Amino acid sequence: MSAMAVATQPAYRGQGLASQRVARLSADMLHEGRTPCLFYNDPQAALIYRKLGYQDIGFWTMLYV
């Protein structure tokens, strides 16, 4: 399973909606025996993910050819 982005429209931010979705998706993956791994480049996203228990394990980059 993969997903590319979690986004919340400005009018709905600050209500915990992204946290709820990421938490649910993560729980579902763990229940299925999968290991969730997130890639992000937004400091706000990092705050959400860390609150949910995710830890930084390294850096990533994308190569366009």
mmCIF file of the N, C-alpha and C atoms, coordinates in Angstrom:
data_MODEL
# 
_entry.id   MODEL 
# 
loop_
_atom_site.group_PDB 
_atom_site.id 
_atom_site.type_symbol 
_atom_site.label_atom_id 
_atom_site.label_alt_id 
_atom_site.label_comp_id 
_atom_site.label_asym_id 
_atom_site.label_entity_id 
_atom_site.label_seq_id 
_atom_site.pdbx_PDB_ins_code 
_atom_site.Cartn_x 
_atom_site.Cartn_y 
_atom_site.Cartn_z 
_atom_site.occupancy 
_atom_site.B_iso_or_equiv 
_atom_site.pdbx_formal_charge 
_atom_site.auth_seq_id 
_atom_site.auth_comp_id 
_atom_site.auth_asym_id 
_atom_site.auth_atom_id 
_atom_site.pdbx_PDB_model_num 
ATOM 1   N N  . MET A 1 1  ? 0.849   -1.161 0.000   1.00 0.00 ? 1  MET A N  1 
ATOM 2   C CA . MET A 1 1  ? 0.000   0.000  0.000   1.00 0.00 ? 1  MET A CA 1 
ATOM 3   C C  . MET A 1 1  ? 0.897   1.227  0.000   1.00 0.00 ? 1  MET A C  1 
ATOM 4   N N  . SER A 1 2  ? 0.540   2.206  -0.766  1.00 0.00 ? 2  SER A N  1 
ATOM 5   C CA . SER A 1 2  ? 1.284   3.463  -0.728  1.00 0.00 ? 2  SER A CA 1 
ATOM 6   C C  . SER A 1 2  ? 0.324   4.624  -0.930  1.00 0.00 ? 2  SER A C  1 
ATOM 7   N N  . ALA A 1 3  ? 0.720   5.748  -0.377  1.00 0.00 ? 3  ALA A N  1 
ATOM 8   C CA . ALA A 1 3  ? -0.039  6.984  -0.538  1.00 0.00 ? 3  ALA A CA 1 
ATOM 9   C C  . ALA A 1 3  ? 0.965   8.097  -0.741  1.00 0.00 ? 3  ALA A C  1 
ATOM 10  N N  . MET A 1 4  ? 0.567   9.106  -1.465  1.00 0.00 ? 4  MET A N  1 
ATOM 11  C CA . MET A 1 4  ? 1.517   10.158 -1.776  1.00 0.00 ? 4  MET A CA 1 
ATOM 12  C C  . MET A 1 4  ? 1.360   11.407 -0.928  1.00 0.00 ? 4  MET A C  1 
ATOM 13  N N  . ALA A 1 5  ? 0.215   11.665 -0.372  1.00 0.00 ? 5  ALA A N  1 
ATOM 14  C CA . ALA A 1 5  ? 0.062   12.921 0.363   1.00 0.00 ? 5  ALA A CA 1 
ATOM 15  C C  . ALA A 1 5  ? -1.129  12.868 1.311   1.00 0.00 ? 5  ALA A C  1 
ATOM 16  N N  . VAL A 1 6  ? -0.996  13.622 2.367   1.00 0.00 ? 6  VAL A N  1 
ATOM 17  C CA . VAL A 1 6  ? -2.114  13.885 3.263   1.00 0.00 ? 6  VAL A CA 1 
ATOM 18  C C  . VAL A 1 6  ? -2.250  15.397 3.285   1.00 0.00 ? 6  VAL A C  1 
ATOM 19  N N  . ALA A 1 7  ? -3.406  15.889 2.964   1.00 0.00 ? 7  ALA A N  1 
ATOM 20  C CA . ALA A 1 7  ? -3.600  17.332 2.924   1.00 0.00 ? 7  ALA A CA 1 
ATOM 21  C C  . ALA A 1 7  ? -4.960  17.683 3.522   1.00 0.00 ? 7  ALA A C  1 
ATOM 22  N N  . THR A 1 8  ? -5.002  18.826 4.166   1.00 0.00 ? 8  THR A N  1 
ATOM 23  C CA . THR A 1 8  ? -6.242  19.324 4.742   1.00 0.00 ? 8  THR A CA 1 
ATOM 24  C C  . THR A 1 8  ? -6.454  20.741 4.242   1.00 0.00 ? 8  THR A C  1 
ATOM 25  N N  . GLN A 1 9  ? -7.631  21.021 3.762   1.00 0.00 ? 9  GLN A N  1 
ATOM 26  C CA . GLN A 1 9  ? -7.923  22.373 3.293   1.00 0.00 ? 9  GLN A CA 1 
ATOM 27  C C  . GLN A 1 9  ? -7.797  23.354 4.453   1.00 0.00 ? 9  GLN A C  1 
ATOM 28  N N  . PRO A 1 10 ? -7.331  24.555 4.169   1.00 0.00 ? 10 PRO A N  1 
ATOM 29  C CA . PRO A 1 10 ? -7.077  25.537 5.234   1.00 0.00 ? 10 PRO A CA 1 
ATOM 30  C C  . PRO A 1 10 ? -8.236  25.746 6.211   1.00 0.00 ? 10 PRO A C  1 
ATOM 31  N N  . ALA A 1 11 ? -9.449  25.759 5.737   1.00 0.00 ? 11 ALA A N  1 
ATOM 32  C CA . ALA A 1 11 ? -10.600 26.003 6.620   1.00 0.00 ? 11 ALA A CA 1 
ATOM 33  C C  . ALA A 1 11 ? -10.795 24.893 7.657   1.00 0.00 ? 11 ALA A C  1 
ATOM 34  N N  . TYR A 1 12 ? -10.221 23.717 7.425   1.00 0.00 ? 12 TYR A N  1 
ATOM 35  C CA . TYR A 1 12 ? -10.431 22.578 8.312   1.00 0.00 ? 12 TYR A CA 1 
ATOM 36  C C  . TYR A 1 12 ? -9.187  22.203 9.115   1.00 0.00 ? 12 TYR A C  1 
ATOM 37  N N  . ARG A 1 13 ? -8.119  22.967 8.982   1.00 0.00 ? 13 ARG A N  1 
ATOM 38  C CA . ARG A 1 13 ? -6.885  22.657 9.705   1.00 0.00 ? 13 ARG A CA 1 
ATOM 39  C C  . ARG A 1 13 ? -7.046  22.919 11.194  1.00 0.00 ? 13 ARG A C  1 
ATOM 40  N N  . GLY A 1 14 ? -6.224  22.231 11.970  1.00 0.00 ? 14 GLY A N  1 
ATOM 41  C CA . GLY A 1 14 ? -6.244  22.423 13.415  1.00 0.00 ? 14 GLY A CA 1 
ATOM 42  C C  . GLY A 1 14 ? -7.305  21.628 14.142  1.00 0.00 ? 14 GLY A C  1 
ATOM 43  N N  . GLN A 1 15 ? -8.009  20.761 13.429  1.00 0.00 ? 15 GLN A N  1 
ATOM 44  C CA . GLN A 1 15 ? -9.063  19.949 14.040  1.00 0.00 ? 15 GLN A CA 1 
ATOM 45  C C  . GLN A 1 15 ? -8.647  18.496 14.255  1.00 0.00 ? 15 GLN A C  1 
ATOM 46  N N  . GLY A 1 16 ? -7.408  18.167 13.892  1.00 0.00 ? 16 GLY A N  1 
ATOM 47  C CA . GLY A 1 16 ? -6.923  16.814 14.076  1.00 0.00 ? 16 GLY A CA 1 
ATOM 48  C C  . GLY A 1 16 ? -7.321  15.852 12.973  1.00 0.00 ? 16 GLY A C  1 
ATOM 49  N N  . LEU A 1 17 ? -7.828  16.364 11.869  1.00 0.00 ? 17 LEU A N  1 
ATOM 50  C CA . LEU A 1 17 ? -8.306  15.484 10.790  1.00 0.00 ? 17 LEU A CA 1 
ATOM 51  C C  . LEU A 1 17 ? -7.172  14.682 10.148  1.00 0.00 ? 17 LEU A C  1 
ATOM 52  N N  . ALA A 1 18 ? -6.052  15.338 9.844   1.00 0.00 ? 18 ALA A N  1 
ATOM 53  C CA . ALA A 1 18 ? -4.927  14.617 9.246   1.00 0.00 ? 18 ALA A CA 1 
ATOM 54  C C  . ALA A 1 18 ? -4.387  13.584 10.225  1.00 0.00 ? 18 ALA A C  1 
ATOM 55  N N  . SER A 1 19 ? -4.293  13.952 11.486  1.00 0.00 ? 19 SER A N  1 
ATOM 56  C CA . SER A 1 19 ? -3.818  13.007 12.503  1.00 0.00 ? 19 SER A CA 1 
ATOM 57  C C  . SER A 1 19 ? -4.715  11.781 12.578  1.00 0.00 ? 19 SER A C  1 
ATOM 58  N N  . GLN A 1 20 ? -6.021  11.997 12.535  1.00 0.00 ? 20 GLN A N  1 
ATOM 59  C CA . GLN A 1 20 ? -6.967  10.878 12.578  1.00 0.00 ? 20 GLN A CA 1 
ATOM 60  C C  . GLN A 1 20 ? -6.781  9.946  11.389  1.00 0.00 ? 20 GLN A C  1 
ATOM 61  N N  . ARG A 1 21 ? -6.643  10.517 10.209  1.00 0.00 ? 21 ARG A N  1 
ATOM 62  C CA . ARG A 1 21 ? -6.504  9.692  9.003   1.00 0.00 ? 21 ARG A CA 1 
ATOM 63  C C  . ARG A 1 21 ? -5.202  8.911  9.020   1.00 0.00 ? 21 ARG A C  1 
ATOM 64  N N  . VAL A 1 22 ? -4.100  9.577  9.337   1.00 0.00 ? 22 VAL A N  1 
ATOM 65  C CA . VAL A 1 22 ? -2.803  8.903  9.358   1.00 0.00 ? 22 VAL A CA 1 
ATOM 66  C C  . VAL A 1 22 ? -2.787  7.830  10.437  1.00 0.00 ? 22 VAL A C  1 
ATOM 67  N N  . ALA A 1 23 ? -3.366  8.130  11.597  1.00 0.00 ? 23 ALA A N  1 
ATOM 68  C CA . ALA A 1 23 ? -3.428  7.128  12.665  1.00 0.00 ? 23 ALA A CA 1 
ATOM 69  C C  . ALA A 1 23 ? -4.225  5.908  12.225  1.00 0.00 ? 23 ALA A C  1 
ATOM 70  N N  . ARG A 1 24 ? -5.350  6.129  11.578  1.00 0.00 ? 24 ARG A N  1 
ATOM 71  C CA . ARG A 1 24 ? -6.183  5.014  11.127  1.00 0.00 ? 24 ARG A CA 1 
ATOM 72  C C  . ARG A 1 24 ? -5.479  4.181  10.055  1.00 0.00 ? 24 ARG A C  1 
ATOM 73  N N  . LEU A 1 25 ? -4.888  4.858  9.073   1.00 0.00 ? 25 LEU A N  1 
ATOM 74  C CA . LEU A 1 25 ? -4.164  4.135  8.023   1.00 0.00 ? 25 LEU A CA 1 
ATOM 75  C C  . LEU A 1 25 ? -3.004  3.338  8.609   1.00 0.00 ? 25 LEU A C  1 
ATOM 76  N N  . SER A 1 26 ? -2.296  3.937  9.554   1.00 0.00 ? 26 SER A N  1 
ATOM 77  C CA . SER A 1 26 ? -1.172  3.249  10.193  1.00 0.00 ? 26 SER A CA 1 
ATOM 78  C C  . SER A 1 26 ? -1.654  2.027  10.959  1.00 0.00 ? 26 SER A C  1 
ATOM 79  N N  . ALA A 1 27 ? -2.732  2.184  11.723  1.00 0.00 ? 27 ALA A N  1 
ATOM 80  C CA . ALA A 1 27 ? -3.282  1.058  12.480  1.00 0.00 ? 27 ALA A CA 1 
ATOM 81  C C  . ALA A 1 27 ? -3.745  -0.055 11.554  1.00 0.00 ? 27 ALA A C  1 
ATOM 82  N N  . ASP A 1 28 ? -4.400  0.308  10.465  1.00 0.00 ? 28 ASP A N  1 
ATOM 83  C CA . ASP A 1 28 ? -4.851  -0.701 9.504   1.00 0.00 ? 28 ASP A CA 1 
ATOM 84  C C  . ASP A 1 28 ? -3.666  -1.464 8.923   1.00 0.00 ? 28 ASP A C  1 
ATOM 85  N N  . MET A 1 29 ? -2.611  -0.747 8.581   1.00 0.00 ? 29 MET A N  1 
ATOM 86  C CA . MET A 1 29 ? -1.431  -1.412 8.017   1.00 0.00 ? 29 MET A CA 1 
ATOM 87  C C  . MET A 1 29 ? -0.788  -2.346 9.036   1.00 0.00 ? 29 MET A C  1 
ATOM 88  N N  . LEU A 1 30 ? -0.658  -1.890 10.276  1.00 0.00 ? 30 LEU A N  1 
ATOM 89  C CA . LEU A 1 30 ? -0.082  -2.743 11.312  1.00 0.00 ? 30 LEU A CA 1 
ATOM 90  C C  . LEU A 1 30 ? -0.937  -3.985 11.530  1.00 0.00 ? 30 LEU A C  1 
ATOM 91  N N  . HIS A 1 31 ? -2.250  -3.819 11.512  1.00 0.00 ? 31 HIS A N  1 
ATOM 92  C CA . HIS A 1 31 ? -3.166  -4.944 11.673  1.00 0.00 ? 31 HIS A CA 1 
ATOM 93  C C  . HIS A 1 31 ? -2.980  -5.971 10.548  1.00 0.00 ? 31 HIS A C  1 
ATOM 94  N N  . GLU A 1 32 ? -2.624  -5.495 9.361   1.00 0.00 ? 32 GLU A N  1 
ATOM 95  C CA . GLU A 1 32 ? -2.392  -6.373 8.209   1.00 0.00 ? 32 GLU A CA 1 
ATOM 96  C C  . GLU A 1 32 ? -0.980  -6.949 8.184   1.00 0.00 ? 32 GLU A C  1 
ATOM 97  N N  . GLY A 1 33 ? -0.172  -6.631 9.191   1.00 0.00 ? 33 GLY A N  1 
ATOM 98  C CA . GLY A 1 33 ? 1.196   -7.143 9.234   1.00 0.00 ? 33 GLY A CA 1 
ATOM 99  C C  . GLY A 1 33 ? 2.164   -6.332 8.394   1.00 0.00 ? 33 GLY A C  1 
ATOM 100 N N  . ARG A 1 34 ? 1.777   -5.151 7.996   1.00 0.00 ? 34 ARG A N  1 
ATOM 101 C CA . ARG A 1 34 ? 2.639   -4.285 7.190   1.00 0.00 ? 34 ARG A CA 1 
ATOM 102 C C  . ARG A 1 34 ? 3.353   -3.287 8.090   1.00 0.00 ? 34 ARG A C  1 
ATOM 103 N N  . THR A 1 35 ? 4.440   -2.724 7.574   1.00 0.00 ? 35 THR A N  1 
ATOM 104 C CA . THR A 1 35 ? 5.198   -1.725 8.306   1.00 0.00 ? 35 THR A CA 1 
ATOM 105 C C  . THR A 1 35 ? 5.042   -0.376 7.628   1.00 0.00 ? 35 THR A C  1 
ATOM 106 N N  . PRO A 1 36 ? 4.335   0.555  8.249   1.00 0.00 ? 36 PRO A N  1 
ATOM 107 C CA . PRO A 1 36 ? 4.184   1.872  7.636   1.00 0.00 ? 36 PRO A CA 1 
ATOM 108 C C  . PRO A 1 36 ? 5.491   2.657  7.676   1.00 0.00 ? 36 PRO A C  1 
ATOM 109 N N  . CYS A 1 37 ? 5.718   3.425  6.639   1.00 0.00 ? 37 CYS A N  1 
ATOM 110 C CA . CYS A 1 37 ? 6.901   4.282  6.534   1.00 0.00 ? 37 CYS A CA 1 
ATOM 111 C C  . CYS A 1 37 ? 6.464   5.548  5.802   1.00 0.00 ? 37 CYS A C  1 
ATOM 112 N N  . LEU A 1 38 ? 6.773   6.694  6.371   1.00 0.00 ? 38 LEU A N  1 
ATOM 113 C CA . LEU A 1 38 ? 6.335   7.963  5.791   1.00 0.00 ? 38 LEU A CA 1 
ATOM 114 C C  . LEU A 1 38 ? 7.515   8.751  5.245   1.00 0.00 ? 38 LEU A C  1 
ATOM 115 N N  . PHE A 1 39 ? 7.298   9.412  4.129   1.00 0.00 ? 39 PHE A N  1 
ATOM 116 C CA . PHE A 1 39 ? 8.257   10.340 3.552   1.00 0.00 ? 39 PHE A CA 1 
ATOM 117 C C  . PHE A 1 39 ? 7.604   11.717 3.578   1.00 0.00 ? 39 PHE A C  1 
ATOM 118 N N  . TYR A 1 40 ? 8.322   12.710 4.038   1.00 0.00 ? 40 TYR A N  1 
ATOM 119 C CA . TYR A 1 40 ? 7.740   14.049 4.107   1.00 0.00 ? 40 TYR A CA 1 
ATOM 120 C C  . TYR A 1 40 ? 8.846   15.090 3.962   1.00 0.00 ? 40 TYR A C  1 
ATOM 121 N N  . ASN A 1 41 ? 8.451   16.283 3.586   1.00 0.00 ? 41 ASN A N  1 
ATOM 122 C CA . ASN A 1 41 ? 9.393   17.404 3.549   1.00 0.00 ? 41 ASN A CA 1 
ATOM 123 C C  . ASN A 1 41 ? 8.761   18.667 4.132   1.00 0.00 ? 41 ASN A C  1 
ATOM 124 N N  . ASP A 1 42 ? 7.713   18.492 4.894   1.00 0.00 ? 42 ASP A N  1 
ATOM 125 C CA . ASP A 1 42 ? 6.987   19.602 5.496   1.00 0.00 ? 42 ASP A CA 1 
ATOM 126 C C  . ASP A 1 42 ? 7.142   19.528 7.010   1.00 0.00 ? 42 ASP A C  1 
ATOM 127 N N  . PRO A 1 43 ? 7.702   20.557 7.650   1.00 0.00 ? 43 PRO A N  1 
ATOM 128 C CA . PRO A 1 43 ? 7.875   20.525 9.100   1.00 0.00 ? 43 PRO A CA 1 
ATOM 129 C C  . PRO A 1 43 ? 6.560   20.327 9.865   1.00 0.00 ? 43 PRO A C  1 
ATOM 130 N N  . GLN A 1 44 ? 5.451   20.848 9.360   1.00 0.00 ? 44 GLN A N  1 
ATOM 131 C CA . GLN A 1 44 ? 4.152   20.641 10.011  1.00 0.00 ? 44 GLN A CA 1 
ATOM 132 C C  . GLN A 1 44 ? 3.759   19.175 9.971   1.00 0.00 ? 44 GLN A C  1 
ATOM 133 N N  . ALA A 1 45 ? 4.028   18.517 8.846   1.00 0.00 ? 45 ALA A N  1 
ATOM 134 C CA . ALA A 1 45 ? 3.746   17.088 8.739   1.00 0.00 ? 45 ALA A CA 1 
ATOM 135 C C  . ALA A 1 45 ? 4.587   16.311 9.745   1.00 0.00 ? 45 ALA A C  1 
ATOM 136 N N  . ALA A 1 46 ? 5.848   16.713 9.905   1.00 0.00 ? 46 ALA A N  1 
ATOM 137 C CA . ALA A 1 46 ? 6.726   16.028 10.855  1.00 0.00 ? 46 ALA A CA 1 
ATOM 138 C C  . ALA A 1 46 ? 6.141   16.066 12.258  1.00 0.00 ? 46 ALA A C  1 
ATOM 139 N N  . LEU A 1 47 ? 5.564   17.190 12.651  1.00 0.00 ? 47 LEU A N  1 
ATOM 140 C CA . LEU A 1 47 ? 4.969   17.298 13.983  1.00 0.00 ? 47 LEU A CA 1 
ATOM 141 C C  . LEU A 1 47 ? 3.830   16.303 14.158  1.00 0.00 ? 47 LEU A C  1 
ATOM 142 N N  . ILE A 1 48 ? 2.993   16.192 13.146  1.00 0.00 ? 48 ILE A N  1 
ATOM 143 C CA . ILE A 1 48 ? 1.874   15.245 13.202  1.00 0.00 ? 48 ILE A CA 1 
ATOM 144 C C  . ILE A 1 48 ? 2.397   13.821 13.315  1.00 0.00 ? 48 ILE A C  1 
ATOM 145 N N  . TYR A 1 49 ? 3.341   13.461 12.454  1.00 0.00 ? 49 TYR A N  1 
ATOM 146 C CA . TYR A 1 49 ? 3.838   12.087 12.430  1.00 0.00 ? 49 TYR A CA 1 
ATOM 147 C C  . TYR A 1 49 ? 4.540   11.724 13.727  1.00 0.00 ? 49 TYR A C  1 
ATOM 148 N N  . ARG A 1 50 ? 5.328   12.638 14.264  1.00 0.00 ? 50 ARG A N  1 
ATOM 149 C CA . ARG A 1 50 ? 6.027   12.349 15.527  1.00 0.00 ? 50 ARG A CA 1 
ATOM 150 C C  . ARG A 1 50 ? 5.042   12.179 16.679  1.00 0.00 ? 50 ARG A C  1 
ATOM 151 N N  . LYS A 1 51 ? 3.981   12.969 16.709  1.00 0.00 ? 51 LYS A N  1 
ATOM 152 C CA . LYS A 1 51 ? 2.962   12.809 17.761  1.00 0.00 ? 51 LYS A CA 1 
ATOM 153 C C  . LYS A 1 51 ? 2.314   11.435 17.693  1.00 0.00 ? 51 LYS A C  1 
ATOM 154 N N  . LEU A 1 52 ? 2.269   10.862 16.492  1.00 0.00 ? 52 LEU A N  1 
ATOM 155 C CA . LEU A 1 52 ? 1.666   9.536  16.315  1.00 0.00 ? 52 LEU A CA 1 
ATOM 156 C C  . LEU A 1 52 ? 2.653   8.404  16.576  1.00 0.00 ? 52 LEU A C  1 
ATOM 157 N N  . GLY A 1 53 ? 3.903   8.750  16.886  1.00 0.00 ? 53 GLY A N  1 
ATOM 158 C CA . GLY A 1 53 ? 4.888   7.722  17.213  1.00 0.00 ? 53 GLY A CA 1 
ATOM 159 C C  . GLY A 1 53 ? 5.899   7.408  16.134  1.00 0.00 ? 53 GLY A C  1 
ATOM 160 N N  . TYR A 1 54 ? 5.803   8.060  14.996  1.00 0.00 ? 54 TYR A N  1 
ATOM 161 C CA . TYR A 1 54 ? 6.795   7.844  13.947  1.00 0.00 ? 54 TYR A CA 1 
ATOM 162 C C  . TYR A 1 54 ? 8.120   8.468  14.354  1.00 0.00 ? 54 TYR A C  1 
ATOM 163 N N  . GLN A 1 55 ? 9.224   7.848  13.909  1.00 0.00 ? 55 GLN A N  1 
ATOM 164 C CA . GLN A 1 55 ? 10.561  8.341  14.200  1.00 0.00 ? 55 GLN A CA 1 
ATOM 165 C C  . GLN A 1 55 ? 11.314  8.569  12.898  1.00 0.00 ? 55 GLN A C  1 
ATOM 166 N N  . ASP A 1 56 ? 12.175  9.581  12.884  1.00 0.00 ? 56 ASP A N  1 
ATOM 167 C CA . ASP A 1 56 ? 13.024  9.811  11.717  1.00 0.00 ? 56 ASP A CA 1 
ATOM 168 C C  . ASP A 1 56 ? 14.067  8.702  11.640  1.00 0.00 ? 56 ASP A C  1 
ATOM 169 N N  . ILE A 1 57 ? 14.244  8.140  10.432  1.00 0.00 ? 57 ILE A N  1 
ATOM 170 C CA . ILE A 1 57 ? 15.241  7.086  10.251  1.00 0.00 ? 57 ILE A CA 1 
ATOM 171 C C  . ILE A 1 57 ? 16.261  7.452  9.186   1.00 0.00 ? 57 ILE A C  1 
ATOM 172 N N  . GLY A 1 58 ? 16.072  8.551  8.491   1.00 0.00 ? 58 GLY A N  1 
ATOM 173 C CA . GLY A 1 58 ? 17.031  8.945  7.470   1.00 0.00 ? 58 GLY A CA 1 
ATOM 174 C C  . GLY A 1 58 ? 16.457  10.002 6.556   1.00 0.00 ? 58 GLY A C  1 
ATOM 175 N N  . PHE A 1 59 ? 17.154  10.241 5.477   1.00 0.00 ? 59 PHE A N  1 
ATOM 176 C CA . PHE A 1 59 ? 16.747  11.224 4.499   1.00 0.00 ? 59 PHE A CA 1 
ATOM 177 C C  . PHE A 1 59 ? 16.437  10.535 3.178   1.00 0.00 ? 59 PHE A C  1 
ATOM 178 N N  . TRP A 1 60 ? 15.684  11.190 2.328   1.00 0.00 ? 60 TRP A N  1 
ATOM 179 C CA . TRP A 1 60 ? 15.359  10.645 1.023   1.00 0.00 ? 60 TRP A CA 1 
ATOM 180 C C  . TRP A 1 60 ? 15.468  11.734 -0.021  1.00 0.00 ? 60 TRP A C  1 
ATOM 181 N N  . THR A 1 61 ? 15.559  11.316 -1.236  1.00 0.00 ? 61 THR A N  1 
ATOM 182 C CA . THR A 1 61 ? 15.603  12.250 -2.358  1.00 0.00 ? 61 THR A CA 1 
ATOM 183 C C  . THR A 1 61 ? 14.908  11.614 -3.541  1.00 0.00 ? 61 THR A C  1 
ATOM 184 N N  . MET A 1 62 ? 14.511  12.423 -4.488  1.00 0.00 ? 62 MET A N  1 
ATOM 185 C CA . MET A 1 62 ? 13.893  11.888 -5.704  1.00 0.00 ? 62 MET A CA 1 
ATOM 186 C C  . MET A 1 62 ? 14.780  12.262 -6.886  1.00 0.00 ? 62 MET A C  1 
ATOM 187 N N  . LEU A 1 63 ? 14.919  11.337 -7.788  1.00 0.00 ? 63 LEU A N  1 
ATOM 188 C CA . LEU A 1 63 ? 15.735  11.539 -8.976  1.00 0.00 ? 63 LEU A CA 1 
ATOM 189 C C  . LEU A 1 63 ? 14.832  11.523 -10.184 1.00 0.00 ? 63 LEU A C  1 
ATOM 190 N N  . TYR A 1 64 ? 14.840  12.585 -10.942 1.00 0.00 ? 64 TYR A N  1 
ATOM 191 C CA . TYR A 1 64 ? 14.074  12.661 -12.172 1.00 0.00 ? 64 TYR A CA 1 
ATOM 192 C C  . TYR A 1 64 ? 15.020  12.445 -13.338 1.00 0.00 ? 64 TYR A C  1 
ATOM 193 N N  . VAL A 1 65 ? 14.690  11.481 -14.174 1.00 0.00 ? 65 VAL A N  1 
ATOM 194 C CA . VAL A 1 65 ? 15.530  11.204 -15.350 1.00 0.00 ? 65 VAL A CA 1 
ATOM 195 C C  . VAL A 1 65 ? 14.740  11.376 -16.622 1.00 0.00 ? 65 VAL A C  1 
# 
